[in-house]
Amino acid sequence: MKRILTWLLAATVIITAAAHPKVKPGIEVLRESNFECLKGKRVGLITNPTGVDNDLRSTIDILHESPEVNLVALFAPEHGVRGDIPAGQKVTSTTDKATGVKVYSLYGATRKPTPEMLKDIDVLVYDIQDNGCRSYTFISTMGLAMEQCANLGKEFVVLDRPNPLGGKKIEGLLTEPDCTSFVSQYPIPYIYGLTPGELARLLYEEKMFSTQKPLKLTVVPMKGWSRDMLFADTGMPWVLPSPHIPSAETAIYYPATGIAGELDYLSIGVGYTMPFRTFAAPWINGRKLADNLNALQLPGIAFRPVTYKPYYGFNKGLNLNGVEIYVTDFDKAELTLVQFYVMQELARMYPDHKVATGADSKRFGMFDKVCGSKDVRRMFFKNHRVEDIEPLWHKDLPAFEKTKHKYHLY
């Protein structure tokens, strides 16, 4: 009975926390203002299923139903406005069945709104929950849309949301010009430590657009968020921003595995029940790998052996062995280097399974783009040692730390 009462008490605390979130997202703050900055204007909205209030009501429906807002167009990033398009699959322009509003694709023939798409709007609103990493395409969508709004004299409004990795952690070098792409659109670190609204201000004020025309940019800030908050601290409901980020905790592991995942020589748990949580392959001795990695005593990181069989995707149906990652101290952990330490130990343990270093690997191009530099691959794969790339990986962080502070809203 005591155990049951303890569980019920814990459940009550969880339900209470969910019912009274500590943080209000920008859409709720906008609603509290009676949509003041949108009144009398024709409104376009870039969003996806993560654009919700704390009662899980879609920003699409909130704006469509408000008599103060004239919502005339929706703009779909990767996965679509209602989240019904698989990762990487092109999104087509259509009509939103729930509202009858026209939907324009920003993940198909074009990734920047065309003048034709924007001709009937006065203000373009952005409301998407991001995962805090440069390679996640939503911030590229935001920046390109801002650039086009500047070109055409349209207003841009960001409804702010938490960075699930908090507002302090930054990791990785700035994207170099020859690696600029939709997964590294701007010269910012891989983990950049800003909210969408703060990042929008930085992109504009630091002139990271190809246009120098002025932009009327408004950020509707959150209430209650602070820089030391991870998403779990906000009390807000998590809506998966893409199919393999089912929880806010998964967002913490994404930067620790996702770069290595571009090489397609290890399973990182995508296709199984632990996306972005593992490194595994048929040829790995998981216990030995875990022992070797734990012996490195990486701050805030631990490993355990794991065995599984992916249900789909890479290595589908094969018995895999490897390690599962545990972030034991988020503040101390250097997430992005975890995957390089894993590759370092695997190269030492299994020389015959080193990642190919020749130009024949079709995945190297994407790996370089996600890293933001071709030199990371060149330097690391020469000897498979993390110490060889650490100076490069860290070189831009002091300067960016100073820059980002200018755009903090919280």
KELO-961412 format. One line per field, with one value per residue: residue number from 1; residue in three letters; x, y, z of N, C-alpha, C in turn. Coordinates in pm, whole numbers. Each point is the difference from the previous one (the first is absolute). Example, Ala and Ser with C-alpha at 12.3 -4.5 7.8 and 13.67 -1.06 7.14 Angstrom:
REM KELO-961412
num: 1|2
residu: ALA|SER
n.x: 1319|-35
n.y: -569|105
n.z: 780|-72
ca.x: -89|82
ca.y: 119|119
ca.z: 0|6
c.x: 90|-77
c.y: 120|109
c.z: 0|73
END
This chain:
REM KELO-961412
num: 1|2|3|4|5|6|7|8|9|10|11|12|13|14|15|16|17|18|19|20|21|22|23|24|25|26|27|28|29|30|31|32|33|34|35|36|37|38|39|40|41|42|43|44|45|46|47|48|49|50|51|52|53|54|55|56|57|58|59|60|61|62|63|64|65|66|67|68|69|70|71|72|73|74|75|76|77|78|79|80|81|82|83|84|85|86|87|88|89|90|91|92|93|94|95|96|97|98|99|100|101|102|103|104|105|106|107|108|109|110|111|112|113|114|115|116|117|118|119|120|121|122|123|124|125|126|127|128|129|130|131|132|133|134|135|136|137|138|139|140|141|142|143|144|145|146|147|148|149|150|151|152|153|154|155|156|157|158|159|160|161|162|163|164|165|166|167|168|169|170|171|172|173|174|175|176|177|178|179|180|181|182|183|184|185|186|187|188|189|190|191|192|193|194|195|196|197|198|199|200|201|202|203|204|205|206|207|208|209|210|211|212|213|214|215|216|217|218|219|220|221|222|223|224|225|226|227|228|229|230|231|232|233|234|235|236|237|238|239|240|241|242|243|244|245|246|247|248|249|250|251|252|253|254|255|256|257|258|259|260|261|262|263|264|265|266|267|268|269|270|271|272|273|274|275|276|277|278|279|280|281|282|283|284|285|286|287|288|289|290|291|292|293|294|295|296|297|298|299|300|301|302|303|304|305|306|307|308|309|310|311|312|313|314|315|316|317|318|319|320|321|322|323|324|325|326|327|328|329|330|331|332|333|334|335|336|337|338|339|340|341|342|343|344|345|346|347|348|349|350|351|352|353|354|355|356|357|358|359|360|361|362|363|364|365|366|367|368|369|370|371|372|373|374|375|376|377|378|379|380|381|382|383|384|385|386|387|388|389|390|391|392|393|394|395|396|397|398|399|400|401|402|403|404|405|406|407|408|409|410
residu: MET|LYS|ARG|ILE|LEU|THR|TRP|LEU|LEU|ALA|ALA|THR|VAL|ILE|ILE|THR|ALA|ALA|ALA|HIS|PRO|LYS|VAL|LYS|PRO|GLY|ILE|GLU|VAL|LEU|ARG|GLU|SER|ASN|PHE|GLU|CYS|LEU|LYS|GLY|LYS|ARG|VAL|GLY|LEU|ILE|THR|ASN|PRO|THR|GLY|VAL|ASP|ASN|ASP|LEU|ARG|SER|THR|ILE|ASP|ILE|LEU|HIS|GLU|SER|PRO|GLU|VAL|ASN|LEU|VAL|ALA|LEU|PHE|ALA|PRO|GLU|HIS|GLY|VAL|ARG|GLY|ASP|ILE|PRO|ALA|GLY|GLN|LYS|VAL|THR|SER|THR|THR|ASP|LYS|ALA|THR|GLY|VAL|LYS|VAL|TYR|SER|LEU|TYR|GLY|ALA|THR|ARG|LYS|PRO|THR|PRO|GLU|MET|LEU|LYS|ASP|ILE|ASP|VAL|LEU|VAL|TYR|ASP|ILE|GLN|ASP|ASN|GLY|CYS|ARG|SER|TYR|THR|PHE|ILE|SER|THR|MET|GLY|LEU|ALA|MET|GLU|GLN|CYS|ALA|ASN|LEU|GLY|LYS|GLU|PHE|VAL|VAL|LEU|ASP|ARG|PRO|ASN|PRO|LEU|GLY|GLY|LYS|LYS|ILE|GLU|GLY|LEU|LEU|THR|GLU|PRO|ASP|CYS|THR|SER|PHE|VAL|SER|GLN|TYR|PRO|ILE|PRO|TYR|ILE|TYR|GLY|LEU|THR|PRO|GLY|GLU|LEU|ALA|ARG|LEU|LEU|TYR|GLU|GLU|LYS|MET|PHE|SER|THR|GLN|LYS|PRO|LEU|LYS|LEU|THR|VAL|VAL|PRO|MET|LYS|GLY|TRP|SER|ARG|ASP|MET|LEU|PHE|ALA|ASP|THR|GLY|MET|PRO|TRP|VAL|LEU|PRO|SER|PRO|HIS|ILE|PRO|SER|ALA|GLU|THR|ALA|ILE|TYR|TYR|PRO|ALA|THR|GLY|ILE|ALA|GLY|GLU|LEU|ASP|TYR|LEU|SER|ILE|GLY|VAL|GLY|TYR|THR|MET|PRO|PHE|ARG|THR|PHE|ALA|ALA|PRO|TRP|ILE|ASN|GLY|ARG|LYS|LEU|ALA|ASP|ASN|LEU|ASN|ALA|LEU|GLN|LEU|PRO|GLY|ILE|ALA|PHE|ARG|PRO|VAL|THR|TYR|LYS|PRO|TYR|TYR|GLY|PHE|ASN|LYS|GLY|LEU|ASN|LEU|ASN|GLY|VAL|GLU|ILE|TYR|VAL|THR|ASP|PHE|ASP|LYS|ALA|GLU|LEU|THR|LEU|VAL|GLN|PHE|TYR|VAL|MET|GLN|GLU|LEU|ALA|ARG|MET|TYR|PRO|ASP|HIS|LYS|VAL|ALA|THR|GLY|ALA|ASP|SER|LYS|ARG|PHE|GLY|MET|PHE|ASP|LYS|VAL|CYS|GLY|SER|LYS|ASP|VAL|ARG|ARG|MET|PHE|PHE|LYS|ASN|HIS|ARG|VAL|GLU|ASP|ILE|GLU|PRO|LEU|TRP|HIS|LYS|ASP|LEU|PRO|ALA|PHE|GLU|LYS|THR|LYS|HIS|LYS|TYR|HIS|LEU|TYR
n.x: 83|108|40|-127|0|124|-41|-112|80|91|-102|-46|126|14|-122|29|124|-60|-88|114|26|131|-4|-25|-32|67|-58|28|123|8|-57|84|77|-89|116|44|114|-112|-55|-101|65|42|-32|128|-1|126|-45|-8|-13|127|-61|8|-115|-3|-110|110|-46|-20|118|-3|-54|96|90|-34|-16|110|-97|108|1|62|-13|92|109|29|113|25|66|118|-60|-15|-103|-49|126|-60|119|44|103|43|-127|-9|-25|-123|-24|-85|-110|9|-25|67|75|38|106|45|64|105|62|73|-43|13|-73|-40|104|-22|-84|-76|29|-30|73|81|-48|-73|123|-21|-27|121|-74|94|-47|123|-19|117|114|31|-9|116|17|-78|-76|-69|119|33|-113|20|129|-27|-98|82|94|-93|-38|129|21|-113|65|4|-91|79|-78|80|-78|60|97|0|128|-27|108|-98|40|73|-35|125|-6|123|70|25|-113|85|37|101|-53|-28|-108|-106|101|55|-114|34|92|-59|27|43|40|-105|-77|-89|-100|-108|-62|81|-12|-128|8|71|-79|-98|26|40|-107|-66|-76|-41|-114|17|-113|-62|-12|-132|80|-99|50|-97|52|64|-79|96|56|97|121|-19|-113|-5|-42|53|82|-46|-23|55|-107|61|7|11|114|43|-19|129|-78|-32|112|-19|-1|-70|-53|17|-48|-86|51|-25|-97|-73|114|33|-127|58|86|-113|78|-78|-72|-79|-68|18|-127|39|-11|127|-78|116|-18|32|102|-38|53|-14|103|-84|98|-130|23|82|-88|-101|74|34|-126|-50|103|-58|-99|-77|18|-83|82|-93|49|-94|32|-25|-108|-17|-121|52|-111|74|24|104|57|-110|-53|109|65|-20|126|-3|-17|-61|-29|59|-78|104|64|-114|16|47|-102|99|-124|38|88|-114|-63|81|-31|-126|8|55|-83|-99|62|19|-127|-49|130|-52|-56|117|-53|-46|127|-40|13|5|12|-120|30|122|-66|-95|93|67|-114|-28|124|-20|79|70|61|-121|-57|62|-16|-129|-36|86|-35|-126|41|-75|113|-4|-126|37|123|-20|-47|101|60|-125|8|124|25|-50|63|94|-4|-20|83|35|-38|51|-112|72
n.y: -121|-3|-107|-47|36|-52|-104|-7|19|-86|-82|31|-11|-111|-43|35|-55|-104|5|22|7|-5|-46|122|-75|44|-111|-43|49|-43|-112|4|34|-99|-67|88|-71|-73|86|-18|-115|-25|-113|-29|-132|-1|-124|-79|-130|44|68|-14|24|35|28|6|124|-35|58|-95|-85|33|14|-117|-38|74|76|2|-124|48|-130|35|-42|-127|-17|-104|-21|-57|-108|124|82|-114|-2|0|65|-118|-25|115|-34|31|125|-30|100|37|-52|72|-129|24|84|-75|21|76|-113|79|-77|-17|-118|65|60|59|53|92|71|-25|101|-97|-81|105|-1|-95|4|46|-109|-52|-93|-18|-125|-36|-114|56|-60|122|-72|42|-132|42|-38|-2|11|-92|-67|19|-26|-99|-30|20|-64|-87|-3|0|-92|-49|42|-129|5|-23|-98|-10|-106|51|-93|-95|20|-122|59|81|104|-100|-122|14|-63|-18|-15|122|-8|-73|101|-89|16|119|-36|-69|-85|102|65|9|97|-104|-19|-125|20|79|-67|5|75|-46|68|-48|-120|25|52|-107|-85|78|17|-127|37|-105|100|-45|38|126|-36|105|-56|10|-26|-81|-7|-91|52|-102|-55|26|19|-83|51|-24|29|-131|-69|-103|104|8|-132|37|-25|-117|63|-125|68|-124|-99|33|104|-120|38|87|-114|-47|122|-44|-115|73|103|-101|-20|107|58|-90|23|113|-73|-35|-1|75|-83|107|-113|72|-31|39|-41|14|79|10|-125|-55|-86|-61|-121|-88|77|69|-6|4|-109|-48|37|-44|-107|-5|22|-80|-72|61|-36|-9|128|-41|-100|-95|-123|-71|-130|-17|-77|14|-7|89|69|107|44|71|-104|28|-56|77|-99|108|28|61|133|20|124|44|107|-8|90|57|71|-114|-63|-42|27|101|-2|-36|32|103|4|-20|85|78|-40|15|109|23|-32|63|-9|-120|60|58|118|-30|20|-79|60|-133|44|-43|-43|9|24|-86|-90|44|-5|-115|-44|48|-108|6|96|0|-36|92|80|-28|-19|97|25|45|126|3|-24|-64|-17|-23|38|-75|-100|43|19|-18|-83|43|15|-120|-43|83|-52|-124|45|57|-126|-14|-67|-96
n.z: 0|78|-75|12|128|6|-74|73|105|-52|-29|123|44|-76|33|126|-16|-62|104|64|-129|17|-124|-44|-106|-105|-45|123|-7|-126|39|104|-105|-16|-26|89|-11|0|81|-83|19|-121|63|-14|7|46|-8|104|27|5|-96|133|64|126|-70|-75|5|-126|-24|-91|85|87|-97|-54|125|9|46|78|-51|-106|28|-91|68|-28|68|-80|116|22|-46|-53|-21|-43|-47|-118|-9|-46|82|-52|16|-128|38|-30|-83|94|52|109|19|111|-72|-102|81|-98|-34|20|-87|111|-41|-114|-95|111|59|-91|75|-102|-83|-84|77|-2|-123|59|56|122|71|15|58|94|8|33|63|27|-43|-40|-114|-47|8|98|-102|112|60|-90|20|130|-10|-85|85|101|-67|-35|125|30|-91|52|107|31|96|104|47|105|12|104|2|96|27|-49|-56|37|72|54|-33|-39|-117|-45|-112|-46|-66|-74|-80|-13|121|-49|68|-38|22|-62|9|130|8|56|130|9|125|-16|85|-100|38|-64|95|92|-55|-13|120|38|-67|44|128|-8|-73|43|-49|-119|57|-28|-59|53|118|-1|103|35|122|1|112|55|87|89|-121|41|-12|128|-64|27|-106|65|13|-125|15|-115|-76|-21|-115|-47|-18|14|-88|-6|33|50|60|98|69|-103|14|122|-49|-66|70|82|-89|-22|37|92|29|-41|70|58|106|75|73|-7|-24|-111|7|123|123|-41|-76|-64|45|-117|12|-112|-8|-100|-31|78|88|32|69|-94|-95|76|26|-128|-33|92|-48|-103|80|-106|27|96|-36|-18|-7|-63|8|-128|-14|-131|-55|-86|16|-27|-124|39|-60|-71|111|16|60|72|19|116|2|114|-37|109|-5|81|-71|-33|109|47|-55|-80|-35|-75|99|61|-112|14|129|-34|-103|90|95|-87|-44|129|30|-106|-21|-16|104|-17|20|-121|-31|-97|-117|12|123|-36|123|-49|-114|37|30|-106|-69|60|-20|-122|-20|-112|70|56|-113|-69|103|19|-125|17|127|-25|22|108|61|-115|35|125|-37|-108|70|74|-116|-37|102|35|-131|-29|108|-39|-121|41|91|-113|-24|121|7|53
ca.x: -83|88|56|-108|-22|114|-18|-111|47|87|-84|-69|96|22|-120|-8|102|-41|-116|45|138|73|33|-100|64|-37|-138|-88|24|-68|-144|-29|1|-111|60|18|93|-53|-129|-12|99|-17|101|47|54|88|-13|-16|-76|54|-57|-119|4|21|-114|18|-77|90|7|-83|-141|-15|-3|-113|-126|-4|-57|99|108|-38|98|-28|90|88|124|37|140|15|-103|-133|-59|-69|92|-38|93|121|125|68|-93|-45|-134|-68|-97|-133|-92|-19|-137|-71|-33|-21|102|100|130|111|112|135|90|-28|65|72|11|-19|-128|13|-81|-140|-56|-12|-60|-127|13|71|89|23|21|73|-21|45|90|123|72|120|119|10|-35|-145|-26|-101|60|33|-128|-27|92|-27|-126|31|71|-95|-86|76|4|-132|-60|-100|38|26|-26|36|-63|116|-12|125|103|-3|133|28|52|139|94|36|104|26|51|-95|-4|89|-75|-15|-88|-133|-106|-124|25|96|-29|58|124|-25|47|-94|-93|16|-42|-93|-138|-25|-9|134|76|-49|62|142|15|-28|89|136|2|27|-80|62|-54|26|-119|-49|-110|-72|0|-59|3|-93|78|-66|-2|39|115|133|102|45|-108|-20|-143|-74|-19|-101|-135|-78|-11|90|-54|120|21|24|-38|97|23|-129|-2|99|126|65|68|131|90|16|132|105|5|-52|105|52|-105|5|97|-64|75|-46|-137|-9|-127|-112|-50|-30|-74|91|64|108|50|90|94|-2|25|13|138|47|-16|-55|54|136|-6|-46|111|102|-52|-11|136|40|-57|-52|-86|-145|-41|25|-40|-28|-16|-137|-22|-135|-22|-81|-124|1|113|137|22|-129|-7|125|31|106|57|68|-17|-99|58|-74|49|-17|12|-13|84|140|18|23|-82|36|123|-23|6|138|67|-44|71|141|18|-28|113|108|-39|-31|64|-58|-132|9|-75|85|54|11|-106|-108|-115|-105|-55|92|-51|-97|74|69|-97|-54|110|25|137|62|121|-29|17|138|90|-35|19|143|49|-114|24|-77|89|42|-102|-52|25|-88|-139|-24|67|-89|-95|10|-55|-145|-59|-15|-101|-136|-49|-66|-134|-75|-126|-35
ca.y: 121|117|20|53|138|77|16|92|133|41|24|126|107|11|58|139|75|14|89|137|16|117|86|26|25|126|2|36|142|71|-6|88|138|8|-5|140|28|-57|60|77|-45|-133|-78|-132|-71|-116|-78|-145|-42|51|131|-18|60|-101|-92|-77|57|42|142|16|13|118|119|-9|20|131|107|107|-42|-40|-99|-21|-99|-81|-35|-130|-41|-146|-79|56|79|-90|-106|-126|-31|-62|75|4|-6|132|44|65|104|-59|77|-60|-49|46|142|46|99|-45|-38|7|-84|53|-116|-67|68|114|2|141|45|78|122|-37|-52|105|124|34|12|117|-44|-143|-42|-127|-65|-139|-45|-52|-90|66|-36|67|-88|-17|89|104|133|42|49|130|101|29|74|136|66|36|105|124|35|41|98|-63|-15|-136|-14|-130|-36|-68|-128|-36|-87|-116|-19|115|119|22|-92|17|-94|-14|114|67|-56|63|30|-111|-102|57|-80|10|-55|91|115|123|-19|-9|-130|-112|32|146|59|112|-33|43|145|55|-34|87|132|-12|-15|128|107|-33|5|-133|-18|52|134|99|81|-5|-91|26|-127|3|-125|-7|-84|-87|41|-102|-81|48|-64|-127|-98|-97|1|-64|97|99|-49|5|-129|-18|-55|-35|87|-90|-134|-68|76|-20|60|107|-65|-40|117|10|-101|26|51|-93|-115|29|26|-132|-71|34|-86|-129|-121|-40|33|91|-26|34|-127|-80|78|94|87|89|-37|-115|-28|-146|-68|-144|-37|64|-58|111|10|51|140|78|9|90|136|44|23|135|90|122|70|0|-102|-140|-94|-138|-87|-15|-87|19|-29|108|-38|58|86|-51|-129|-60|-144|-59|7|99|16|127|71|106|117|65|131|0|140|77|119|-38|-82|60|-96|-23|-78|-138|-88|-10|-92|-136|-39|-17|-129|-106|-11|-66|-138|-72|73|-37|63|146|65|20|136|39|88|-80|-7|94|69|101|134|38|7|128|109|0|48|140|16|-119|-29|-91|-136|-21|-10|-111|-131|-26|-87|-37|47|119|112|66|95|86|144|47|-7|101|126|116|12|123|116|-13|23|145|48|-45|71|125|-27|-70|61|-60
ca.z: 0|5|-134|-84|39|-51|-145|-23|33|-110|-116|24|-22|-144|-60|42|-72|-139|-5|32|-48|48|-114|-103|-129|-64|-47|111|29|-109|25|113|-51|-95|-134|-34|-111|-125|-33|-124|-97|-59|73|-40|117|-14|122|-12|118|127|26|82|133|105|-2|-123|-110|-107|-35|-121|38|85|-85|-93|71|65|-83|-13|-91|-136|-44|-142|-61|83|-67|55|0|-6|70|-23|109|93|36|-63|-108|55|-6|-128|-112|-42|40|-113|35|8|83|132|6|120|-4|-136|-34|-95|56|-94|42|12|-1|-127|-111|57|146|35|-56|-122|1|-25|126|103|-54|64|145|52|107|5|139|14|129|-6|105|-57|90|50|-78|-130|-112|-6|-113|23|11|-137|-54|62|-51|-141|-5|45|-110|-106|52|-12|-143|-50|89|86|141|46|144|59|126|57|69|67|-56|91|56|84|-66|38|-64|-141|-40|-143|-73|-89|-135|-96|-123|-95|58|19|-61|77|134|65|-84|52|77|143|48|-13|108|-3|127|-15|-37|-138|-8|17|-120|-108|21|-33|-145|-65|43|-40|-147|-54|-120|-123|-23|104|17|138|32|123|72|134|75|112|91|96|140|97|-39|35|-82|57|-12|-106|-30|109|109|-36|25|-124|-70|-114|-123|-76|-116|-113|45|85|123|67|133|20|36|-124|-56|66|-56|-144|-36|38|-92|-134|-98|-38|-72|-142|-68|-31|30|132|37|114|67|-87|-50|119|100|67|-100|41|132|-6|-108|-5|-128|24|29|123|133|75|136|-9|-41|115|96|-53|1|139|51|-39|101|-62|96|-19|-97|33|-105|39|-116|-47|-116|-54|-141|-56|-69|-134|-27|-4|69|33|17|43|142|20|134|14|127|18|68|107|41|146|44|-125|-1|-17|-120|-130|-73|-140|-14|40|-117|-46|92|-36|-122|38|66|-96|-91|73|28|-124|-111|-130|-14|-2|-107|-118|-9|-140|-51|-56|90|-42|116|52|-27|103|126|2|13|136|85|-31|-47|-56|74|111|-53|-44|116|88|-62|-21|108|85|136|31|34|-123|-48|107|-21|-108|46|105|-31|-17|111|81|-71|-13|133|15|-96|34|118|-42|-50|104|45|129
c.x: 86|56|-104|-25|111|-14|-110|41|88|-81|-73|91|23|-118|-13|100|-41|-115|39|145|63|20|-119|72|-52|-143|-96|17|-67|-150|-39|-2|-115|52|32|87|-49|-129|6|97|-37|118|32|67|86|-8|-3|-72|52|-53|-132|11|14|-119|-2|-90|95|-5|-81|-144|-25|-10|-121|-132|-12|-61|97|106|-58|108|-31|88|80|122|59|150|9|-103|-141|-59|-73|85|-25|91|129|125|63|-91|-50|-143|-63|-94|-140|-92|-17|-146|-79|-48|-35|102|103|132|105|118|131|100|-32|76|81|4|-5|-134|24|-82|-148|-67|-30|-80|-126|9|76|105|10|40|68|-25|32|92|123|68|135|127|-5|-50|-149|-56|-97|61|47|-124|-30|88|-26|-131|20|67|-97|-97|71|3|-129|-71|-112|51|23|-15|38|-74|99|-36|133|98|8|136|40|60|145|99|22|117|16|48|-111|7|92|-72|-20|-83|-140|-103|-124|14|108|-6|76|125|-24|52|-106|-107|18|-60|-88|-141|-21|-6|136|86|-43|63|146|21|-17|104|145|14|40|-86|74|-52|35|-121|-52|-119|-67|-20|-57|12|-100|62|-87|-10|43|122|129|104|46|-106|22|-151|-82|-29|-114|-141|-88|-12|96|-77|119|14|34|-15|97|45|-128|-9|103|135|76|77|138|101|27|139|115|19|-28|105|58|-103|0|94|-56|93|-29|-148|4|-136|-122|-44|-27|-68|87|67|100|59|109|106|12|24|17|138|54|-23|-43|60|142|1|-45|112|105|-45|-13|136|52|-49|-43|-94|-147|-54|33|-56|-33|-13|-147|-2|-142|-2|-90|-123|-4|128|133|15|-130|13|129|15|121|45|73|-23|-119|66|-93|66|-31|12|1|97|147|25|29|-61|54|126|-18|17|143|83|-40|74|148|24|-28|114|117|-29|-12|59|-60|-136|6|-86|95|44|19|-118|-119|-123|-102|-53|90|-50|-98|66|70|-97|-55|107|22|139|50|124|-23|21|145|93|-31|33|147|53|-111|25|-77|90|45|-100|-49|32|-90|-144|-34|38|-91|-87|16|-61|-152|-70|-23|-110|-140|-59|-75|-146|-86|-125|-35|124
c.y: 126|31|61|147|90|26|100|144|54|34|133|117|22|66|147|86|24|99|145|18|128|102|14|26|129|6|38|147|86|3|92|147|27|15|138|22|-55|66|81|-43|-137|-86|-131|-65|-117|-79|-149|-47|51|138|-14|84|-112|-93|-82|46|59|151|28|27|122|126|0|35|138|104|115|-30|-44|-94|-39|-106|-73|-39|-123|-25|-152|-65|58|70|-88|-124|-134|-40|-58|85|-9|-1|139|26|72|109|-57|96|-73|-39|57|144|51|103|-62|-30|3|-81|79|-115|-84|69|121|-12|143|43|85|129|-31|-52|110|122|41|5|127|-41|-152|-38|-136|-57|-149|-29|-63|-95|56|-30|61|-86|-26|107|115|139|51|54|139|109|37|77|144|79|45|108|136|48|65|100|-55|-7|-148|-3|-140|-16|-92|-126|-35|-68|-120|-33|117|114|29|-83|37|-95|2|128|64|-64|80|14|-118|-115|55|-82|15|-60|78|133|125|-29|14|-136|-108|7|149|73|122|-52|39|151|67|-26|88|138|-2|-8|133|106|-27|-15|-134|-33|54|139|91|92|-12|-94|47|-134|21|-138|12|-96|-93|71|-118|-82|64|-87|-136|-110|-94|-10|-61|96|97|-41|0|-138|-6|-60|-29|87|-77|-142|-66|84|-9|66|111|-58|-43|116|18|-94|21|55|-93|-113|36|25|-132|-79|28|-93|-137|-120|-50|30|95|-11|41|-129|-98|93|104|92|95|-34|-107|15|-151|-50|-149|-41|54|-89|112|17|59|147|88|18|100|146|54|27|139|105|134|69|-9|-106|-138|-88|-135|-85|-13|-92|22|-33|110|-53|53|81|-72|-127|-68|-153|-67|12|91|2|133|60|95|110|48|134|13|140|86|116|-34|-71|85|-95|-33|-83|-147|-94|-16|-90|-145|-47|-21|-138|-116|-19|-70|-147|-84|74|-31|66|152|55|24|145|46|82|-78|-5|107|82|111|142|47|11|135|116|9|47|150|26|-132|-41|-93|-144|-28|-21|-122|-134|-31|-97|-48|36|130|120|76|106|96|148|60|8|114|141|123|31|127|121|-9|24|148|53|-35|77|127|-22|-80|80|-46|-12
c.z: 0|-137|-93|31|-49|-149|-30|28|-111|-124|14|-26|-149|-67|34|-76|-144|-13|23|-43|55|-110|-94|-131|-63|-47|111|38|-107|25|116|-40|-95|-143|-56|-123|-134|-46|-129|-109|-55|45|-71|119|-44|130|-33|126|134|34|73|127|103|20|-129|-114|-102|-21|-126|39|87|-85|-93|67|64|-94|-23|-106|-134|-53|-144|-64|106|-82|69|-8|-19|92|-14|121|101|34|-66|-117|60|-19|-138|-120|-34|44|-118|51|-11|75|133|17|118|-11|-140|-46|-94|70|-111|54|4|11|-123|-110|47|152|54|-58|-125|12|-22|127|100|-45|73|152|36|102|-3|142|1|139|-11|119|-64|97|43|-75|-140|-116|-13|-93|28|12|-137|-68|54|-62|-144|-16|45|-112|-110|46|-5|-145|-46|91|85|144|34|151|44|132|72|78|64|-93|94|60|90|-79|28|-81|-146|-31|-152|-65|-84|-139|-92|-135|-94|55|28|-77|86|140|74|-75|43|85|151|47|-16|109|29|119|-7|-26|-146|-17|14|-123|-117|11|-37|-151|-71|35|-40|-151|-63|-121|-121|-33|116|21|143|14|128|69|139|62|115|101|83|136|85|-35|47|-68|53|-13|-119|-21|113|114|-28|40|-123|-61|-117|-116|-91|-124|-126|53|96|119|84|136|7|40|-125|-61|63|-64|-149|-34|36|-100|-146|-105|-50|-80|-149|-78|-36|18|141|11|119|69|-79|-70|112|100|71|-101|63|137|-4|-109|-6|-142|29|50|132|122|93|138|-3|-40|115|102|-46|3|141|62|-38|100|-61|97|-38|-93|52|-111|63|-125|-39|-121|-50|-148|-57|-75|-143|-17|-1|86|44|10|45|152|19|146|6|137|-8|81|111|30|148|59|-125|-6|-27|-133|-123|-102|-138|-18|37|-119|-53|94|-30|-124|27|60|-94|-99|66|22|-127|-120|-137|-24|9|-114|-117|-8|-144|-44|-54|89|-38|117|50|-22|105|137|13|21|142|99|-18|-52|-58|79|118|-45|-37|118|86|-63|-34|106|93|147|22|25|-125|-47|108|-21|-109|48|97|-39|-3|122|83|-68|-11|134|23|-92|44|117|-39|-35|100|38|141|87
END
